[in-house]
Amino acid sequence: MKYIVVLGDGMADWKIPSLNNKTCLECAKTPTLDSIIAKSEIGLCKTVPDGFKPGSDVANMSVLGFNPQSYYTGRSPLEAVSMGINLKDTDVTIRCNLVTLSDDEPYEKKVMLDYSAGEISTQEAQELIACLKENFDSKDYKLYAGIQYRHCLVVNGGATGAQLTPPHDISDKIIENYLPKGVNSSIYGGLLKKSYEILSSHPVNLKRIKKSKNPANSIWLWGEGTKPALADFEKLRGLKGGIISAVDLVKGLGLLAGMKIIEVPGATGNYDTNFQGKANAAADELINGLDFVYIHMEAPDECGHHGDYKNKIYSIEQIDSVVKTIINRLSAAGEDYAILFCPDHPTPCEIKTHTSDPVPYLLYSNTKNLFNGASRYTEDEAAKTGEYLPQGHLLIDKLLSIK
């Protein structure tokens, strides 16, 4: 039996007035899911435990089968592991976004215009981070360049306890009430202001402005954490597993769990990603020896953060085609399989950030009829079935119990 998780990050949503009060899932054309619904179990699952912020770190950890209450130590260390940073147990890591702030006001009064600096390219970002490193790096602090707008600050022998707000939670808001608080807040706040002084006039940003692109004129620190220790997936589950994702966060989870990281050319983490490349890479690995593949697709989440429901719908339709390719390829190879299809958390276009609402899940297998009454895979249909799992890390057990 082969097991597949197809995860559309942030795929669930609220009703959107301009879509006739429907969600993106309700509007999307999903012929593959529609074709398997008569043999599928649909329900709701709470992936974010009470007391945790609804981040992709906590939610993906849950869906992968690790209880955040036991394993979670922060977001940025998961990304740092994927970036190849050799962390000491005493290091504190902090996610460092390149962002776009408004221009004219004093720093505290600026507005968070874009948490991703216009999806800045990795090459441009590396130039900016290299410049910041010359000013920031010391025996206590070190910046590391990542992908696009996602980077990392490591504090040597640091202390946790800072209150740091994710930038995607404050889109279009004045940053004054969301600046660092708590442990080391004056230091972190100083780094933010210093970064604006350096980056606002950097040649990379001047070129971006001329091209009517958002400049990466500041850093934003968030996601503080320390090095975690996940259980080995194969020892825990008895299955050889792999991860397909374009983002360091999910790759880091896979690396810490001893899983194979499957790289796919053209995987971008947005709606221009190589959807079919991910589908075929997953099928190849399953046919050639892996027992379990977790396919993470960031696109719906990114669209939700931008309030872009049109491309969120498009992304959901492309993810439906990923399921089709996997089903066709595994069926042609004579493999038995079970699929879990779900988001990690909702990212409603209306508020442009995550929520802790339970997410709709779908379970399908070519060996067993799991039908429980749903007519489509949507938020409302999932609620109508009455199926509800209050502990997200147990959802994978439902998948792996299918034989």
Solvent accessible surface area in square Angstrom, and as a share of the most:
residue,aa,sasa,rsa
1,M,69,0.31
2,K,23,0.10
3,Y,6,0.02
4,I,0,0.00
5,V,0,0.00
6,V,0,0.00
7,L,0,0.00
8,G,0,0.00
9,D,0,0.00
10,G,0,0.00
11,M,0,0.00
12,A,2,0.02
13,D,9,0.05
14,W,92,0.32
15,K,73,0.31
16,I,14,0.07
17,P,110,0.69
18,S,80,0.52
19,L,28,0.14
20,N,131,0.67
21,N,92,0.47
22,K,95,0.40
23,T,3,0.02
24,C,0,0.00
25,L,1,0.01
26,E,36,0.16
27,C,42,0.25
28,A,3,0.02
29,K,157,0.67
30,T,6,0.04
31,P,92,0.58
32,T,12,0.07
33,L,1,0.01
34,D,59,0.30
35,S,84,0.55
36,I,14,0.07
37,I,17,0.09
38,A,63,0.49
39,K,71,0.30
40,S,0,0.00
41,E,25,0.11
42,I,0,0.00
43,G,0,0.00
44,L,34,0.17
45,C,0,0.00
46,K,41,0.18
47,T,1,0.01
48,V,3,0.01
49,P,26,0.16
50,D,114,0.59
51,G,90,0.87
52,F,54,0.22
53,K,139,0.59
54,P,33,0.21
55,G,14,0.14
56,S,4,0.03
57,D,8,0.04
58,V,3,0.02
59,A,0,0.00
60,N,0,0.00
61,M,1,0.00
62,S,1,0.01
63,V,0,0.00
64,L,1,0.01
65,G,8,0.08
66,F,2,0.01
67,N,31,0.16
68,P,3,0.02
69,Q,119,0.53
70,S,85,0.55
71,Y,57,0.22
72,Y,64,0.24
73,T,53,0.31
74,G,4,0.04
75,R,26,0.10
76,S,0,0.00
77,P,0,0.00
78,L,1,0.00
79,E,7,0.03
80,A,0,0.00
81,V,31,0.18
82,S,24,0.15
83,M,48,0.21
84,G,65,0.62
85,I,18,0.09
86,N,143,0.73
87,L,11,0.06
88,K,109,0.46
89,D,119,0.62
90,T,86,0.50
91,D,5,0.03
92,V,2,0.01
93,T,1,0.00
94,I,0,0.00
95,R,6,0.02
96,C,0,0.00
97,N,0,0.00
98,L,0,0.00
99,V,0,0.00
100,T,4,0.02
101,L,1,0.01
102,S,16,0.10
103,D,95,0.49
104,D,139,0.72
105,E,64,0.29
106,P,93,0.59
107,Y,20,0.08
108,E,53,0.24
109,K,94,0.40
110,K,5,0.02
111,V,33,0.19
112,M,0,0.00
113,L,92,0.46
114,D,13,0.07
115,Y,6,0.02
116,S,0,0.00
117,A,0,0.00
118,G,33,0.32
119,E,46,0.21
120,I,0,0.00
121,S,49,0.32
122,T,39,0.23
123,Q,135,0.60
124,E,41,0.18
125,A,0,0.00
126,Q,89,0.40
127,E,86,0.39
128,L,0,0.00
129,I,1,0.00
130,A,53,0.41
131,C,30,0.18
132,L,0,0.00
133,K,61,0.26
134,E,149,0.67
135,N,78,0.40
136,F,17,0.07
137,D,51,0.26
138,S,68,0.44
139,K,168,0.71
140,D,53,0.27
141,Y,35,0.13
142,K,93,0.39
143,L,1,0.00
144,Y,62,0.23
145,A,44,0.34
146,G,6,0.06
147,I,80,0.40
148,Q,34,0.15
149,Y,7,0.03
150,R,16,0.06
151,H,2,0.01
152,C,1,0.01
153,L,2,0.01
154,V,13,0.08
155,V,6,0.03
156,N,70,0.36
157,G,53,0.51
158,G,24,0.23
159,A,53,0.41
160,T,68,0.40
161,G,41,0.39
162,A,15,0.12
163,Q,115,0.51
164,L,16,0.08
165,T,33,0.19
166,P,18,0.11
167,P,0,0.00
168,H,16,0.07
169,D,51,0.26
170,I,2,0.01
171,S,23,0.15
172,D,89,0.46
173,K,94,0.40
174,I,92,0.47
175,I,0,0.00
176,E,72,0.32
177,N,115,0.59
178,Y,64,0.24
179,L,29,0.15
180,P,16,0.10
181,K,94,0.40
182,G,42,0.40
183,V,60,0.34
184,N,43,0.22
185,S,29,0.19
186,S,96,0.62
187,I,78,0.40
188,Y,1,0.00
189,G,16,0.15
190,G,37,0.36
191,L,27,0.13
192,L,1,0.01
193,K,81,0.34
194,K,88,0.37
195,S,0,0.00
196,Y,37,0.14
197,E,115,0.52
198,I,30,0.15
199,L,0,0.00
200,S,40,0.26
201,S,72,0.47
202,H,29,0.13
203,P,81,0.51
204,V,11,0.06
205,N,0,0.00
206,L,84,0.42
207,K,130,0.55
208,R,8,0.03
209,I,88,0.45
210,K,176,0.75
211,K,140,0.59
212,S,109,0.70
213,K,98,0.41
214,N,60,0.31
215,P,19,0.12
216,A,0,0.00
217,N,2,0.01
218,S,0,0.00
219,I,1,0.01
220,W,2,0.01
221,L,2,0.01
222,W,11,0.04
223,G,16,0.16
224,E,34,0.15
225,G,2,0.02
226,T,42,0.24
227,K,89,0.38
228,P,7,0.04
229,A,87,0.67
230,L,18,0.09
231,A,30,0.24
232,D,51,0.26
233,F,1,0.00
234,E,80,0.36
235,K,179,0.76
236,L,91,0.45
237,R,64,0.23
238,G,60,0.58
239,L,29,0.14
240,K,110,0.46
241,G,8,0.07
242,G,0,0.00
243,I,0,0.00
244,I,1,0.00
245,S,5,0.03
246,A,17,0.13
247,V,9,0.05
248,D,17,0.09
249,L,4,0.02
250,V,0,0.00
251,K,31,0.13
252,G,0,0.00
253,L,1,0.01
254,G,0,0.00
255,L,80,0.40
256,L,35,0.18
257,A,0,0.00
258,G,57,0.55
259,M,12,0.05
260,K,102,0.43
261,I,37,0.19
262,I,12,0.06
263,E,116,0.52
264,V,16,0.09
265,P,115,0.72
266,G,50,0.48
267,A,30,0.23
268,T,49,0.29
269,G,2,0.02
270,N,21,0.11
271,Y,85,0.32
272,D,99,0.51
273,T,13,0.07
274,N,54,0.28
275,F,11,0.04
276,Q,68,0.30
277,G,18,0.17
278,K,1,0.00
279,A,0,0.00
280,N,56,0.29
281,A,19,0.15
282,A,0,0.00
283,A,0,0.00
284,D,58,0.30
285,E,34,0.15
286,L,0,0.00
287,I,58,0.29
288,N,122,0.63
289,G,41,0.40
290,L,19,0.09
291,D,37,0.19
292,F,0,0.00
293,V,0,0.00
294,Y,1,0.00
295,I,0,0.00
296,H,1,0.00
297,M,1,0.00
298,E,17,0.08
299,A,1,0.01
300,P,0,0.00
301,D,4,0.02
302,E,4,0.02
303,C,3,0.02
304,G,0,0.00
305,H,7,0.03
306,H,77,0.34
307,G,25,0.24
308,D,41,0.21
309,Y,54,0.21
310,K,145,0.62
311,N,39,0.20
312,K,0,0.00
313,I,26,0.13
314,Y,90,0.34
315,S,0,0.00
316,I,0,0.00
317,E,47,0.21
318,Q,50,0.22
319,I,0,0.00
320,D,3,0.01
321,S,33,0.21
322,V,0,0.00
323,V,1,0.00
324,K,110,0.47
325,T,23,0.13
326,I,0,0.00
327,I,25,0.13
328,N,80,0.41
329,R,75,0.27
330,L,0,0.00
331,S,57,0.37
332,A,94,0.73
333,A,49,0.38
334,G,67,0.65
335,E,43,0.19
336,D,69,0.36
337,Y,3,0.01
338,A,0,0.00
339,I,1,0.00
340,L,0,0.00
341,F,1,0.00
342,C,0,0.00
343,P,0,0.00
344,D,0,0.00
345,H,1,0.00
346,P,4,0.03
347,T,0,0.00
348,P,0,0.00
349,C,11,0.07
350,E,118,0.53
351,I,69,0.35
352,K,62,0.26
353,T,22,0.13
354,H,16,0.07
355,T,17,0.10
356,S,45,0.29
357,D,59,0.31
358,P,52,0.33
359,V,0,0.00
360,P,0,0.00
361,Y,2,0.01
362,L,0,0.00
363,L,3,0.02
364,Y,21,0.08
365,S,0,0.00
366,N,52,0.27
367,T,60,0.35
368,K,104,0.44
369,N,102,0.52
370,L,27,0.13
371,F,99,0.41
372,N,44,0.22
373,G,50,0.48
374,A,4,0.03
375,S,76,0.49
376,R,64,0.23
377,Y,6,0.02
378,T,6,0.03
379,E,27,0.12
380,D,61,0.32
381,E,28,0.12
382,A,0,0.00
383,A,56,0.43
384,K,152,0.64
385,T,34,0.20
386,G,62,0.60
387,E,62,0.28
388,Y,109,0.42
389,L,31,0.15
390,P,73,0.46
391,Q,89,0.40
392,G,6,0.05
393,H,32,0.14
394,L,64,0.32
395,L,0,0.00
396,I,0,0.00
397,D,56,0.29
398,K,59,0.25
399,L,0,0.00
400,L,20,0.10
401,S,74,0.48
402,I,7,0.03
403,K,160,0.68
